[in-house]
Amino acid sequence: MLDLTLCDFPFIDNKFNKTKRSDFISLVDKYKKSLEVYSRVVIDLSDVIHFSAAFIALSELKKEIIILPNTQTETLKAFEPTYDYVLSSEVEAQKAQDRLIKLDLETKVTMFTSGSQGSSKKIEKKLSHLVYECDELEKTFKELSCEDLIASTVGHQHIYGVLFRILWPLIYKRTITSFNILYPEDLNRLLKKSYMESKKVVLISSPAFIKRISTNDLENVGSLKFLFSSGGKLKNSDFSSFFTNFKTDIIEVFGSTETGGIAYRSQKNGNEIWTKFDCVKLELDERECLRVRSRYIAEEFFQTNDQVSMKDSGFKLLGRVDRIIKLEEKRISLEQLEKTLCEHPMINDAHCTLLKGETRSIIGCILAEDKKWKSVSKIEKVKTLKSFLLGYFEAILLPKKFRFLEQLPYNEQSKLVKKEILEYFDE
């Protein structure tokens, strides 16, 4: 059991109205009454206060907590054998009351991977694994104060959001903003209000949002303590633009649903090296891919497909070996192909994928093009890019299908879902 004593006001809204601890606990108790008859519950609540209350209620009831990547009709149908009930309606709190929360550390928490590498995979953890990781985060990032406000641009339907936005702040008595930061204007309003209240903001974010705000005008930026970023690659150009404009550091966290946090870094001064968390043990397999062990991984060692170069101070990520493919007996790294495409002045972002046909496989790519290129015909754009790529790759390895977009279809976790990518090439 973990005795959880919350701060006096665990949540605030966008007008800085505060939710009292006693009001939140009464909400937990109402969820306990409504959920006690079920064993395996999907929490489908977009409101972070209600999601947190239901999460705590299920743990106190010793029920299995299930967090799906989304709750679209087909997703619910696909995972129907894994749950008894989908909690999608909020309850109303009872009369305010205060008490000690007792989390059952043996609570089973089931999550699913995002599907960026194919179909979503079921990952089972104990609540103790998530709590251990919160302890490690608190020990590592000592700059955080109990007075800091925790705001977020990401949701809570995945491990990053559950840990950084909900459990870590609640366990260590910080106040959480109950609204999502969706636009730069939202962040500006929060920073202005935080400045007036003499508060510092720690923003839980993603590469996609950081890219969007890196060139915007942020006011009262002195109220922004720093950012966490996870879920995808943060380009050095986006980090540099943000840091140059706002003098605020971004801490990237590298990990996965399976492993939790493996390592962290800041790209200040061009740094590429990742520092592992103290409790994490690393070793390499014969492909020089990481094998990971820690207090918050259920298995002995978890095998990744992340190839690295070990350094004295940590490691440098080289890419995923499952994104090295073979065409006509020749190997090519899709990550290297994407990186090269992004070096063209008219391409802002790129994703390449293997398209398997009945007789042969080809590479398709979706590209976020510069606005200046919109008036150019697709035939001319493809011709230009193929000519550019021939400076780096053999003709047989060049993409055969191109799709041009304003921006790539990242989800709120900054992931590209493989199934959705393939739909761009349906003919």
C-alpha positions as CSV (number, residue, x, y, z in Angstrom):
1,M,0.0,0.0,0.0
2,L,1.0,3.6,-0.6
3,D,-0.5,6.2,1.7
4,L,-1.1,9.2,-0.6
5,T,-1.4,12.7,1.0
6,L,-2.3,15.2,-1.6
7,C,-1.5,18.9,-1.6
8,D,-4.3,21.2,-0.4
9,F,-5.3,22.1,-3.9
10,P,-4.3,19.3,-6.3
11,F,-5.9,20.9,-9.4
12,I,-6.6,24.4,-10.8
13,D,-8.6,25.5,-13.9
14,N,-7.7,28.0,-16.5
15,K,-9.1,30.9,-14.3
16,F,-7.0,29.6,-11.4
17,N,-10.0,28.4,-9.5
18,K,-8.7,25.7,-7.2
19,T,-10.1,22.2,-6.5
20,K,-9.8,21.4,-2.8
21,R,-8.3,18.1,-1.7
22,S,-11.5,17.3,0.2
23,D,-13.6,17.9,-3.0
24,F,-11.3,15.7,-5.1
25,I,-11.4,12.9,-2.5
26,S,-15.3,13.0,-2.4
27,L,-15.1,12.5,-6.2
28,V,-12.8,9.4,-5.7
29,D,-15.4,8.0,-3.2
30,K,-18.2,8.5,-5.7
31,Y,-16.3,6.6,-8.4
32,K,-15.6,3.8,-5.9
33,K,-19.3,3.3,-5.3
34,S,-20.1,3.3,-9.1
35,L,-17.2,0.9,-10.0
36,E,-17.1,-1.6,-7.3
37,V,-19.1,-4.2,-9.3
38,Y,-16.6,-4.4,-12.1
39,S,-13.2,-6.1,-12.3
40,R,-11.5,-4.7,-15.5
41,V,-12.3,-1.1,-16.3
42,V,-11.4,1.1,-19.3
43,I,-11.1,4.7,-18.2
44,D,-12.4,6.9,-21.0
45,L,-12.6,10.3,-19.4
46,S,-11.0,13.3,-21.1
47,D,-11.2,15.5,-17.9
48,V,-8.0,15.0,-16.0
49,I,-9.6,15.5,-12.6
50,H,-12.2,12.8,-13.2
51,F,-9.6,10.5,-14.9
52,S,-7.4,10.9,-11.8
53,A,-10.2,10.3,-9.4
54,A,-11.3,7.1,-11.3
55,F,-7.8,5.8,-11.4
56,I,-7.3,6.2,-7.7
57,A,-10.7,4.7,-7.0
58,L,-10.0,1.6,-9.0
59,S,-6.6,1.1,-7.2
60,E,-8.3,1.4,-3.8
61,L,-10.9,-1.1,-5.0
62,K,-8.0,-3.5,-6.2
63,K,-9.5,-3.5,-9.7
64,E,-7.6,-3.7,-13.0
65,I,-7.1,-0.3,-14.7
66,I,-7.1,-0.4,-18.5
67,I,-5.9,2.6,-20.7
68,L,-6.6,2.2,-24.4
69,P,-4.7,4.2,-27.0
70,N,-8.1,5.6,-28.0
71,T,-11.7,4.7,-27.6
72,Q,-13.0,4.8,-31.1
73,T,-15.7,2.2,-32.0
74,E,-13.4,-0.2,-33.8
75,T,-10.7,0.1,-31.1
76,L,-13.3,-0.8,-28.4
77,K,-14.5,-3.7,-30.5
78,A,-11.0,-5.0,-31.0
79,F,-10.1,-5.0,-27.3
80,E,-13.5,-6.1,-26.0
81,P,-12.1,-9.4,-24.5
82,T,-9.8,-7.4,-22.3
83,Y,-12.4,-5.4,-20.3
84,D,-15.7,-5.6,-18.5
85,Y,-16.8,-2.0,-18.5
86,V,-15.9,1.3,-20.2
87,L,-16.2,4.3,-17.9
88,S,-17.1,7.2,-20.2
89,S,-19.5,9.2,-18.0
90,E,-18.5,11.5,-15.2
91,V,-20.0,11.3,-11.8
92,E,-21.0,14.2,-9.5
93,A,-19.1,14.6,-6.3
94,Q,-20.7,13.9,-2.9
95,K,-20.3,16.1,0.2
96,A,-16.7,17.2,0.6
97,Q,-14.6,15.0,2.9
98,D,-11.0,14.5,3.6
99,R,-9.2,11.3,4.3
100,L,-5.9,9.5,3.5
101,I,-5.8,7.8,0.1
102,K,-4.4,4.2,0.1
103,L,-3.2,3.1,-3.3
104,D,-2.8,-0.7,-3.8
105,L,0.6,-1.1,-5.3
106,E,-0.4,-4.5,-6.7
107,T,-3.1,-2.9,-8.9
108,K,-2.8,-4.2,-12.4
109,V,-2.5,-1.4,-15.0
110,T,-2.9,-2.4,-18.6
111,M,-1.8,-0.1,-21.4
112,F,-1.3,-0.5,-25.1
113,T,1.4,0.8,-27.4
114,S,0.5,3.5,-29.8
115,G,0.7,1.4,-33.0
116,S,3.5,3.4,-34.5
117,Q,5.3,0.2,-35.4
118,G,2.2,-1.8,-36.4
119,S,-0.7,-3.0,-34.3
120,S,-1.0,-1.9,-30.7
121,K,0.5,-4.3,-28.2
122,K,-0.8,-5.0,-24.7
123,I,1.5,-4.1,-21.9
124,E,0.7,-5.2,-18.3
125,K,2.3,-3.4,-15.3
126,K,1.7,-3.1,-11.6
127,L,1.0,0.3,-10.1
128,S,4.2,-0.2,-8.1
129,H,6.2,0.0,-11.4
130,L,4.6,3.4,-12.1
131,V,5.3,4.6,-8.6
132,Y,8.9,3.5,-8.7
133,E,9.3,5.5,-11.9
134,C,7.8,8.6,-10.2
135,D,10.3,8.2,-7.4
136,E,13.2,8.0,-10.0
137,L,11.9,11.1,-11.8
138,E,11.7,13.0,-8.5
139,K,15.2,12.0,-7.5
140,T,16.6,13.0,-10.9
141,F,14.9,16.3,-11.5
142,K,15.6,18.0,-8.2
143,E,14.9,21.5,-9.8
144,L,11.1,20.9,-9.4
145,S,9.5,22.5,-6.4
146,C,6.3,21.7,-4.6
147,E,5.1,25.2,-5.6
148,D,5.5,24.5,-9.3
149,L,2.4,24.2,-11.5
150,I,2.3,21.2,-13.8
151,A,0.7,22.0,-17.2
152,S,0.4,19.8,-20.2
153,T,0.0,19.8,-24.0
154,V,-0.5,16.0,-24.0
155,G,-3.4,13.8,-22.9
156,H,-3.4,11.1,-20.3
157,Q,-4.3,8.0,-22.4
158,H,-0.6,6.8,-22.5
159,I,2.2,6.1,-20.0
160,Y,3.9,9.6,-20.5
161,G,0.7,11.4,-19.7
162,V,-0.2,9.1,-16.7
163,L,3.2,9.5,-15.2
164,F,4.2,13.1,-15.8
165,R,0.8,14.7,-15.8
166,I,-1.0,12.8,-13.1
167,L,0.9,10.4,-10.8
168,W,4.2,12.1,-10.3
169,P,2.6,15.5,-9.4
170,L,0.0,13.9,-7.2
171,I,2.4,11.8,-5.3
172,Y,4.8,14.7,-4.7
173,K,2.1,17.2,-3.8
174,R,2.2,19.5,-6.8
175,T,-0.8,21.3,-8.4
176,I,-1.9,20.2,-11.8
177,T,-3.7,22.4,-14.3
178,S,-7.0,20.7,-15.2
179,F,-7.0,22.0,-18.8
180,N,-4.9,21.1,-21.9
181,I,-2.6,23.6,-23.5
182,L,-3.6,23.3,-27.2
183,Y,-2.4,26.5,-28.7
184,P,0.4,29.1,-28.1
185,E,-2.4,31.5,-26.9
186,D,-3.3,29.0,-24.1
187,L,0.2,28.9,-22.9
188,N,0.5,32.7,-23.0
189,R,-2.6,33.0,-20.8
190,L,-1.3,30.5,-18.4
191,L,2.1,32.2,-18.2
192,K,0.5,35.6,-17.6
193,K,-1.7,34.3,-14.8
194,S,1.3,32.3,-13.3
195,Y,3.4,35.5,-13.3
196,M,0.7,37.4,-11.5
197,E,0.4,34.6,-8.9
198,S,4.3,34.3,-8.6
199,K,4.2,30.7,-9.8
200,K,6.5,28.7,-12.1
201,V,5.2,26.4,-14.8
202,V,6.6,23.0,-15.8
203,L,5.2,22.1,-19.2
204,I,4.7,18.4,-20.1
205,S,4.9,18.5,-23.9
206,S,5.9,16.9,-27.2
207,P,8.1,17.6,-30.2
208,A,5.0,18.5,-32.3
209,F,3.9,21.2,-30.0
210,I,7.4,22.6,-29.4
211,K,7.9,22.9,-33.2
212,R,4.6,24.9,-33.4
213,I,5.6,27.3,-30.6
214,S,9.3,27.6,-31.2
215,T,8.9,30.8,-33.3
216,N,5.8,32.2,-31.6
217,D,5.9,35.2,-29.3
218,L,5.5,34.0,-25.7
219,E,4.9,36.6,-23.0
220,N,6.0,36.3,-19.4
221,V,8.3,33.5,-20.4
222,G,10.2,33.9,-17.2
223,S,7.3,32.0,-15.6
224,L,8.2,28.9,-17.7
225,K,10.6,26.9,-15.6
226,F,11.4,24.2,-18.3
227,L,9.7,21.7,-20.5
228,F,9.7,17.9,-20.7
229,S,9.3,16.4,-24.2
230,S,8.7,12.8,-25.1
231,G,6.9,10.6,-27.6
232,G,9.1,11.3,-30.6
233,K,12.2,12.9,-31.9
234,L,12.8,16.6,-31.1
235,K,14.8,18.0,-34.0
236,N,17.9,20.0,-33.0
237,S,16.7,22.9,-35.1
238,D,13.4,23.0,-33.1
239,F,15.3,22.8,-29.8
240,S,17.7,25.6,-30.9
241,S,14.9,27.8,-32.2
242,F,13.0,27.5,-28.9
243,F,16.0,27.9,-26.7
244,T,17.3,30.9,-28.6
245,N,13.9,32.6,-28.5
246,F,12.9,31.8,-24.9
247,K,16.1,30.8,-23.0
248,T,14.2,27.9,-21.5
249,D,15.6,24.4,-21.4
250,I,13.8,21.3,-22.8
251,I,14.4,18.0,-21.1
252,E,13.8,15.1,-23.5
253,V,12.9,11.7,-22.0
254,F,13.6,8.5,-24.0
255,G,11.6,5.4,-23.4
256,S,8.5,3.4,-24.3
257,T,5.4,1.9,-22.8
258,E,7.2,-1.3,-22.3
259,T,10.3,0.1,-20.6
260,G,9.2,3.4,-19.0
261,G,11.9,6.1,-19.0
262,I,15.3,4.9,-20.1
263,A,17.3,8.1,-20.4
264,Y,17.1,11.9,-20.7
265,R,19.0,14.7,-22.2
266,S,19.1,18.4,-23.1
267,Q,20.3,19.4,-26.5
268,K,22.0,22.6,-25.2
269,N,25.4,23.2,-26.9
270,G,24.6,20.6,-29.5
271,N,24.5,17.7,-27.1
272,E,23.5,14.4,-28.6
273,I,24.2,12.1,-25.6
274,W,21.5,10.5,-23.5
275,T,22.1,10.0,-19.8
276,K,20.4,6.9,-18.3
277,F,18.4,7.1,-15.2
278,D,20.3,5.8,-12.2
279,C,18.2,2.8,-11.6
280,V,18.4,1.7,-15.3
281,K,20.8,-1.1,-16.3
282,L,21.9,-1.3,-19.9
283,E,23.6,-3.9,-22.1
284,L,24.0,-4.4,-25.8
285,D,23.0,-7.4,-27.9
286,E,25.0,-8.5,-31.0
287,R,23.3,-5.9,-33.1
288,E,24.4,-3.2,-30.6
289,C,20.8,-2.6,-29.6
290,L,19.8,-1.8,-26.1
291,R,18.7,-4.3,-23.6
292,V,17.1,-2.6,-20.6
293,R,16.5,-3.5,-17.0
294,S,15.1,-1.3,-14.2
295,R,12.9,-1.3,-11.1
296,Y,9.9,-0.4,-13.2
297,I,10.2,-3.2,-15.9
298,A,8.5,-6.5,-15.0
299,E,10.9,-8.7,-16.9
300,E,14.6,-9.4,-16.4
301,F,15.8,-7.5,-19.4
302,F,13.7,-5.9,-22.1
303,Q,15.1,-6.2,-25.7
304,T,14.7,-3.0,-27.8
305,N,15.4,-2.4,-31.5
306,D,17.2,0.9,-30.7
307,Q,20.8,0.8,-31.9
308,V,23.2,2.9,-30.0
309,S,26.8,3.9,-29.7
310,M,27.9,3.8,-26.0
311,K,29.9,6.8,-24.7
312,D,31.5,7.4,-21.3
313,S,28.7,9.7,-20.3
314,G,25.8,7.8,-21.8
315,F,24.9,6.7,-25.3
316,K,24.1,8.2,-28.7
317,L,21.0,6.9,-30.5
318,L,21.8,5.6,-34.0
319,G,18.3,4.6,-35.0
320,R,15.9,1.6,-35.0
321,V,17.2,-1.6,-36.7
322,D,13.6,-2.5,-37.6
323,R,13.7,0.5,-39.9
324,I,16.6,-0.8,-41.9
325,I,15.0,-2.6,-44.9
326,K,16.3,-4.6,-47.9
327,L,15.2,-3.7,-51.5
328,E,16.6,-5.7,-54.4
329,E,19.2,-7.2,-52.1
330,K,20.4,-3.7,-51.0
331,R,19.9,-2.3,-47.5
332,I,18.7,1.2,-46.7
333,S,17.8,3.0,-43.5
334,L,14.4,4.6,-43.7
335,E,15.5,7.0,-41.0
336,Q,18.5,8.1,-43.0
337,L,16.3,8.6,-46.0
338,E,13.9,10.8,-44.0
339,K,16.8,12.8,-42.6
340,T,18.1,13.4,-46.1
341,L,14.7,14.5,-47.5
342,C,14.5,17.0,-44.7
343,E,17.8,18.5,-45.8
344,H,16.0,19.7,-49.0
345,P,14.9,23.4,-48.5
346,M,11.3,22.7,-49.5
347,I,10.7,19.8,-47.1
348,N,9.9,20.5,-43.5
349,D,9.3,16.9,-42.3
350,A,9.3,13.4,-43.8
351,H,8.2,9.9,-43.1
352,C,9.1,6.9,-45.2
353,T,7.5,3.4,-45.1
354,L,7.8,0.1,-46.9
355,L,4.9,-0.7,-49.2
356,K,4.6,-4.4,-49.8
357,G,3.2,-5.5,-53.1
358,E,2.4,-9.0,-54.5
359,T,5.5,-9.1,-56.7
360,R,7.8,-6.4,-55.2
361,S,8.1,-3.9,-52.4
362,I,8.7,-0.2,-52.8
363,I,9.2,2.8,-50.5
364,G,6.5,5.4,-50.1
365,C,7.0,8.8,-48.4
366,I,4.7,11.4,-47.0
367,L,6.2,14.9,-46.8
368,A,5.4,18.1,-45.1
369,E,6.2,20.7,-47.8
370,D,7.1,24.3,-47.5
371,K,4.3,26.8,-48.3
372,K,6.5,28.2,-51.2
373,W,6.2,24.8,-53.0
374,K,2.4,24.5,-53.1
375,S,2.1,26.1,-56.5
376,V,4.6,23.6,-58.0
377,S,3.1,20.6,-59.8
378,K,3.4,17.2,-58.2
379,I,5.3,15.9,-61.2
380,E,7.9,18.6,-60.9
381,K,8.2,18.2,-57.1
382,V,8.8,14.4,-57.5
383,K,11.4,15.0,-60.2
384,T,13.2,17.5,-58.1
385,L,13.3,15.3,-55.1
386,K,14.5,12.2,-56.9
387,S,17.3,14.2,-58.5
388,F,18.2,15.5,-55.0
389,L,18.2,12.0,-53.5
390,L,20.4,10.6,-56.3
391,G,23.2,12.5,-54.7
392,Y,23.0,10.2,-51.7
393,F,21.3,6.9,-52.7
394,E,21.3,4.5,-55.6
395,A,18.4,4.9,-58.0
396,I,17.0,1.5,-57.1
397,L,16.5,2.6,-53.5
398,L,14.6,5.8,-54.2
399,P,11.0,6.2,-53.1
400,K,8.4,5.4,-55.7
401,K,5.4,7.0,-54.2
402,F,5.2,10.6,-52.8
403,R,2.4,12.3,-50.9
404,F,2.6,16.0,-50.1
405,L,0.9,17.5,-47.0
406,E,0.9,20.7,-45.0
407,Q,2.1,18.7,-41.9
408,L,2.4,15.1,-41.0
409,P,-0.5,13.5,-39.1
410,Y,1.0,13.1,-35.7
411,N,-1.3,12.1,-32.9
412,E,-1.3,13.7,-29.5
413,Q,1.6,11.5,-28.4
414,S,3.7,12.8,-31.4
415,K,3.5,9.4,-33.0
416,L,2.6,8.5,-36.6
417,V,0.3,5.5,-36.6
418,K,1.4,2.9,-39.2
419,K,-2.2,2.0,-40.2
420,E,-3.0,5.7,-40.9
421,I,0.2,6.2,-42.8
422,L,-0.6,3.3,-45.1
423,E,-4.0,4.8,-45.9
424,Y,-2.3,7.6,-47.8
425,F,-1.1,5.0,-50.3
426,D,-4.4,3.2,-50.8
427,E,-5.4,3.3,-54.4
